[in-house]
Each structure stands twice: as structure tokens, then as C-alpha cells.
Amino acid sequence: MTSRWTRRRVLATGARLGAVALGSSVAGACRSRRVDRPNVLLVTLDTTRADHLGCYGYGRDTSPTLDALAAESVLYTRALAPGTWTLPSHASLFTGKCPTSHGARYDPHGSLVLASAIPNRPTLNEYRVRGLAPTETTLASVLGKAGYHTGGVAGGPWLKGVFGLGTGFAWWDDDGIGSVNGRVAADLNARALPWLDRVEEPFFLFLNYFDAHAPFLPPVDLAARYLSAPVPPGAPPTPEQTLALYDAEIRYADQHLGDVVRLLARRNLYDRTWIIVTSDHGELFGEHGLRGHGTAPYQEVLHVPFVSKPPLGDGGLGERADPIQLTDVMALVLERLGVPRPDGTQGAVPPKLGRPLMAESYVLAALYPYGDWFAIFDGDWKYMWNSQGASALYDLAADPREETNLLAADPERAASMERAMRQYLADLPRAQGDGPGGNVDDATREALKSLGYID
């Protein structure tokens, strides 16, 4: 047994003890009767890289709650985001469609203007997006029609109602999203827990914890736990300190996820609730000469956690190497619940996805002048196409950090993957309609500005 698998087994054993304390056990799950109409809790840990979580082998103790859930779950090791930032990835999560088809993305001709026009700053008019059209069928709308009570609580500004991601929810809470770090986990739980404490079954609750998004400003006690030395007042953190603060933010969100799980246990709902925890994208910390996200689809951005704790009675637990994308969540959930998929759904249930694994990153030249990116996967091979010619080919099995571009060494493979990418994109239906137009409100604009999305 390799050291990686030895470590994974130790982590799982410790986490399982925590999961039992939260209200269930793997052995009990295998013996119990299958739940017909389980509740569904869908959580996105915004900007959270899979490789910074204990259940994916990370050395720091950032995610004890999620590790405990993972020991009672299906843990997908090859989960991918379909986009490189919040809006397109969440739209794919909710609609089961690729960004090309749902259309929620940056677009210089989009109907939503992010920055007000300022004299002598014509480029500000290019800060535009397309929101999710209200005509789109979402997972929330399908489950609502199937008799589920639906609610969602947003942590980040891209999930505010103006962008359309609340479509289909009977209750959508996006209040109190401030200009720095969105809405912190404690404030999000202050809205979510009372709803969860009184809601009748079956329910579908979506939570978006935004804490791991820059700027990284964790509580002082958590920061001290991960920092080897304090950040001097007024000084920017070093790269090492930045990673420590990022890990502290992940731990902060994980603590509050634990409060949700404990409430489910207190209400005797844990065993009857399907908990899916994932992320919309990761973050770059200088890898490939880049920081942040929303641009090039490197694995630090695309590889996301995907933990699926099923309701009591479902089997098939453990690690799975089958590829899965956020686009597949609608199909996965609806098949288990016995609810028909809406027409036009492009996602599928692993392992038979029936489509290429792809990611799309449309950019605004005013924010990132180096062109759009697309990524397509063929087994361990990944081809990244760039609209300005900076394309790349990587063998992820031999080069997981994407350090050696094999484009010149294997042009035929790259050409074949590009043809497959172009053909699939050409065959996809285009988005029908757009979200509401106009300028976003001042508070949302200031939040986006403080987070670096607009100048």
C-alpha cells in the first residue's frame, strides 16, 4: 500500500468516529431501509480547493466536519468545475447545463452593467455580465414542483438576486452581503438555521459559504492557529501567510457547516438528509504565474471537492475516481429521487456522462486582456485552448502540476482534442434569453469592487 493510501485510511478512520457523533454510522446506513424522499442539503464552499481539505490528503487540519462527512460518503476524487468563477459554475450546478447553454457569464454585450458610466472611463461600460434567465428550469424549481420546500442562503455577491441564481427557490436570502468577504459564515447561519429548524420535510436547502474567497480575513484566533508568525499591522502577508489565512478561512466555514449538521442531528433529520458539499472553483496562489481565479482553467481552479453523504440506507460509499462536474448534480439528485429530468439537461449520472469533460472561461478584456480559455479532458490528458494562441497540452498523470506543455511534442493529440471541443461546443444549444438588464445596485457594485472583480 502506498503512503498516500495509508494516509487516506488513517484520515477516514478518525473522521468516521466524528461522523458517528454527528448522528449516523456507515454500518447502520448499510443495514437500514432506503429513504424514499430524502431531504437535500446542497452546500458550496466558495473558492475552496480540494487539495486544501483533510479528506483529500491535506496536512493541515482545515476541515474536520467535512472529513467526518466524507467518511460516510461517496468522495469523488476527480470532480471538476465547469467554469472558473462563481456565476457560471453555480448556474451549471442549478441548471445541469454547460455555460454556453445557460449563458450566465461575463459578456461585453450582457444586459447587466457592473459599473456605472464615468466620464473619460469608457472601458467601464465593458464590465457586463449575462445573468441566469428567469425562464431557465433549475433544480430548485423542479424539486419545488415535486413537493419539496426550497430555500437558499447566499454568501457572495454573485449570488445576489439580480444575477438570477435564486430562480426557482421559494425562499432566497441574499441580505447583508457586505463589501468585504461577502457575508461571513456566522451571519449566513443566522439566517439558515432558523429556516432549517422549522421547515417541514421534504426540503431542499442550498448554502453558499463565501469565507474562503479573498480577501482572507479569518477571526484572529483561527488565524493564529495557522500562522507561524503574525502579520505585522499594515504589512501585506507573505505568500506563506496568505496560504495560512486561506486555510483558516476554510476552517471557519467548516465550523459553521458543523453547526448545520448538528442541527440536522438534533431534529433527527441527519439520517434522512442527503448532504452534498462541493465548491464552485478553487484559487491560484502564484502557480503558473497567476493569482485568484476567473481566468485560465488550471487544475488549482477546476479541481473541486465533491462529498456526497447519502441518506441512511444508500450504499456505494467510498472513494470514486469517476469524473463528475457540477453540471451533473441535477441529474444525480433527480435520478435518486425518482423525479424526471427537465428537457435540455446536459448533465448525467457518473460514470456514464455521455459528453466530454469541459470547462469554459469567458473573460472581459478590461479585467484580463489575455483571451478566453476552454479546457477539455480525455482521460489523463488535458488540452487548454486560448483565444489568443497560448494553448497548452498536459499529461496530468505524469505532470499533475501542469508544468510541461506538450503541445509541440504531441500536436496530433492536441488537434484531435481541439476538434472534439469545437464540435461539442458547436452542437450545444445556445442560451435563450437573458436575466434582467440595467445597472447593478450600489451595494453589489461596491462588493464586487472590493473583491477585485471591477476597478
Backbone hydrogen bonds, N-H to C=O, Kabsch-Sander energy under -0.5 kcal/mol:
donor,donor_aa,acceptor,acceptor_aa,energy
6,T,2,T,-2.2
7,R,3,S,-2.5
8,R,4,R,-2.4
9,R,5,W,-2.1
10,V,6,T,-2.0
11,L,7,R,-2.5
12,A,8,R,-2.4
13,T,9,R,-2.3
14,G,10,V,-2.1
15,A,11,L,-2.5
16,R,12,A,-2.3
17,L,13,T,-1.2
18,G,14,G,-1.1
19,A,15,A,-2.2
20,V,16,R,-2.3
21,A,17,L,-1.5
22,L,18,G,-1.2
23,G,19,A,-0.7
23,G,20,V,-1.2
24,S,19,A,-1.2
29,A,25,S,-2.1
30,C,26,V,-1.8
31,R,27,A,-1.2
32,S,28,G,-1.6
35,V,312,L,-0.8
39,N,272,R,-2.6
40,V,203,F,-2.8
41,L,274,W,-3.2
42,L,40,V,-0.5
42,L,205,L,-2.8
43,V,41,L,-0.5
43,V,276,I,-3.1
44,T,207,L,-2.6
45,L,43,V,-0.5
45,L,278,T,-3.0
46,D,44,T,-1.1
46,D,209,Y,-2.2
48,T,45,L,-1.5
49,R,47,T,-0.6
50,A,303,H,-1.2
52,H,49,R,-1.4
53,L,50,A,-1.4
56,Y,53,L,-1.4
57,G,54,G,-2.3
58,Y,53,L,-2.0
62,T,60,R,-1.7
67,D,63,S,-2.8
68,A,64,P,-2.0
69,L,65,T,-2.2
70,A,66,L,-2.8
71,A,67,D,-1.4
72,E,69,L,-1.8
73,S,70,A,-1.5
74,V,308,S,-2.4
75,L,73,S,-0.6
75,L,318,G,-2.0
76,Y,74,V,-0.7
76,Y,306,F,-2.3
77,T,75,L,-0.5
77,T,320,R,-2.5
78,R,320,R,-0.5
80,L,324,I,-2.5
81,A,302,L,-2.2
84,T,360,E,-0.5
89,S,85,W,-1.5
90,H,86,T,-2.7
91,A,87,L,-2.1
92,S,88,P,-2.0
93,L,89,S,-2.2
94,F,90,H,-2.3
95,T,91,A,-2.0
96,G,92,S,-2.3
101,S,98,C,-1.2
102,H,98,C,-2.2
103,G,99,P,-2.6
105,R,103,G,-1.0
105,R,130,R,-0.8
107,D,128,R,-1.9
110,G,107,D,-2.6
112,L,129,V,-2.2
113,V,111,S,-0.6
113,V,438,G,-2.7
114,L,112,L,-0.6
114,L,127,Y,-3.8
115,A,124,L,-0.5
115,A,127,Y,-0.6
121,R,118,I,-2.1
124,L,121,R,-1.8
125,N,122,P,-1.4
126,E,123,T,-1.9
127,Y,124,L,-1.5
128,R,126,E,-2.1
129,V,112,L,-1.9
130,R,105,R,-2.9
131,G,129,V,-0.5
132,L,163,F,-2.6
136,E,133,A,-1.9
138,T,136,E,-0.6
139,L,94,F,-2.2
142,V,138,T,-2.2
143,L,139,L,-2.6
144,G,140,A,-2.4
145,K,141,S,-1.9
146,A,142,V,-1.2
147,G,144,G,-1.5
148,Y,143,L,-2.7
149,H,202,P,-2.3
150,T,148,Y,-0.6
151,G,204,F,-2.4
152,G,171,W,-2.1
153,V,206,F,-2.2
154,A,173,D,-2.8
159,L,156,G,-1.7
160,K,157,P,-1.7
163,F,160,K,-2.3
164,G,161,G,-1.7
167,T,164,G,-1.5
169,F,166,G,-1.9
171,W,150,T,-1.0
173,D,152,G,-2.9
174,D,172,W,-0.6
177,I,174,D,-0.6
178,G,176,G,-1.0
178,G,182,G,-1.1
183,R,155,G,-2.8
184,V,182,G,-0.5
187,D,184,V,-0.5
188,L,184,V,-2.2
189,N,185,A,-2.8
190,A,186,A,-1.6
191,R,187,D,-0.8
191,R,188,L,-1.0
192,A,188,L,-2.3
193,L,189,N,-2.8
195,W,191,R,-0.9
196,L,192,A,-2.6
197,D,193,L,-2.3
198,R,194,P,-1.0
198,R,195,W,-0.7
199,V,195,W,-1.8
204,F,149,H,-3.1
205,L,40,V,-2.6
206,F,151,G,-2.3
207,L,42,L,-2.4
208,N,153,V,-1.8
209,Y,44,T,-2.1
209,Y,207,L,-0.6
210,F,183,R,-0.6
210,F,208,N,-0.6
213,H,210,F,-1.8
217,L,215,P,-1.0
223,A,219,P,-2.6
224,A,220,V,-2.4
225,R,221,D,-1.0
226,Y,222,L,-1.0
226,Y,223,A,-0.8
227,L,223,A,-2.3
235,A,232,P,-2.2
242,T,238,T,-2.8
243,L,239,P,-2.0
244,A,240,E,-1.8
245,L,241,Q,-2.7
246,Y,242,T,-2.3
247,D,243,L,-2.4
248,A,244,A,-2.0
249,E,245,L,-2.0
250,I,246,Y,-2.0
251,R,247,D,-2.2
252,Y,248,A,-2.1
253,A,249,E,-2.2
254,D,250,I,-2.4
255,Q,251,R,-2.3
256,H,252,Y,-1.5
257,L,253,A,-2.1
258,G,254,D,-1.9
259,D,255,Q,-1.1
260,V,256,H,-1.3
261,V,257,L,-2.2
262,R,258,G,-2.5
263,L,259,D,-1.8
264,L,260,V,-2.1
265,A,261,V,-2.1
266,R,262,R,-2.5
267,R,263,L,-2.1
268,N,265,A,-1.5
269,L,264,L,-3.5
270,Y,264,L,-1.1
272,R,269,L,-0.6
273,T,270,Y,-1.4
274,W,39,N,-3.2
275,I,273,T,-0.6
275,I,309,K,-2.7
276,I,41,L,-2.9
276,I,274,W,-0.6
277,V,275,I,-0.5
277,V,307,V,-2.8
278,T,43,V,-2.6
279,S,305,P,-0.7
282,G,301,V,-1.8
283,E,300,E,-1.1
284,L,292,G,-2.5
286,G,290,L,-2.5
289,G,286,G,-1.9
290,L,287,E,-1.9
292,G,284,L,-2.4
294,G,84,T,-1.3
298,Y,296,A,-1.7
301,V,298,Y,-1.8
302,L,298,Y,-2.2
303,H,299,Q,-2.5
304,V,79,A,-1.6
304,V,302,L,-0.7
307,V,277,V,-2.8
308,S,74,V,-2.5
309,K,275,I,-3.1
309,K,307,V,-0.6
312,L,271,D,-3.6
314,D,311,P,-1.9
318,G,73,S,-2.7
320,R,75,L,-2.5
324,I,78,R,-1.5
326,L,80,L,-1.2
328,D,325,Q,-2.2
329,V,326,L,-1.6
332,L,328,D,-2.5
333,V,329,V,-2.8
334,L,330,M,-2.7
335,E,331,A,-2.1
336,R,332,L,-1.6
337,L,333,V,-2.0
338,G,334,L,-0.9
338,G,335,E,-0.7
339,V,334,L,-2.4
345,T,342,P,-1.4
346,Q,96,G,-2.6
347,G,96,G,-1.5
352,K,349,V,-1.1
353,L,351,P,-1.3
357,L,377,F,-0.6
358,M,356,P,-0.6
359,A,375,A,-2.1
360,E,82,P,-2.6
361,S,373,W,-2.8
367,L,364,L,-1.7
368,Y,364,L,-2.8
371,G,368,Y,-0.7
373,W,361,S,-2.4
374,F,385,W,-2.2
375,A,359,A,-2.4
376,I,383,Y,-2.3
377,F,357,L,-2.1
378,D,381,W,-2.7
381,W,378,D,-2.1
382,K,394,Y,-2.5
383,Y,376,I,-2.7
384,M,392,A,-3.2
385,W,374,F,-2.7
385,W,383,Y,-0.6
387,S,372,D,-2.2
389,G,386,N,-1.9
391,S,389,G,-0.7
392,A,384,M,-2.5
394,Y,382,K,-2.8
396,L,380,D,-2.8
396,L,394,Y,-0.8
399,D,395,D,-2.5
402,E,399,D,-2.0
405,N,403,E,-0.6
406,L,393,L,-3.1
406,L,404,T,-0.6
410,D,406,L,-2.1
414,A,410,D,-1.8
415,A,411,P,-2.6
416,S,412,E,-2.4
417,M,413,R,-2.5
418,E,414,A,-2.3
419,R,415,A,-2.2
420,A,416,S,-2.1
421,M,417,M,-2.2
422,R,418,E,-2.8
423,Q,419,R,-2.5
424,Y,420,A,-2.3
425,L,421,M,-2.5
426,A,422,R,-2.3
427,D,423,Q,-1.7
428,L,424,Y,-1.0
428,L,425,L,-0.6
431,A,100,T,-1.1
433,G,431,A,-0.7
435,G,131,G,-0.7
438,G,111,S,-2.1
440,V,113,V,-2.2
445,R,441,D,-2.5
446,E,442,D,-2.7
447,A,443,A,-2.1
448,L,444,T,-2.6
449,K,445,R,-2.3
450,S,446,E,-2.6
451,L,447,A,-1.4
452,G,449,K,-1.5
453,Y,448,L,-2.7
454,I,448,L,-0.7
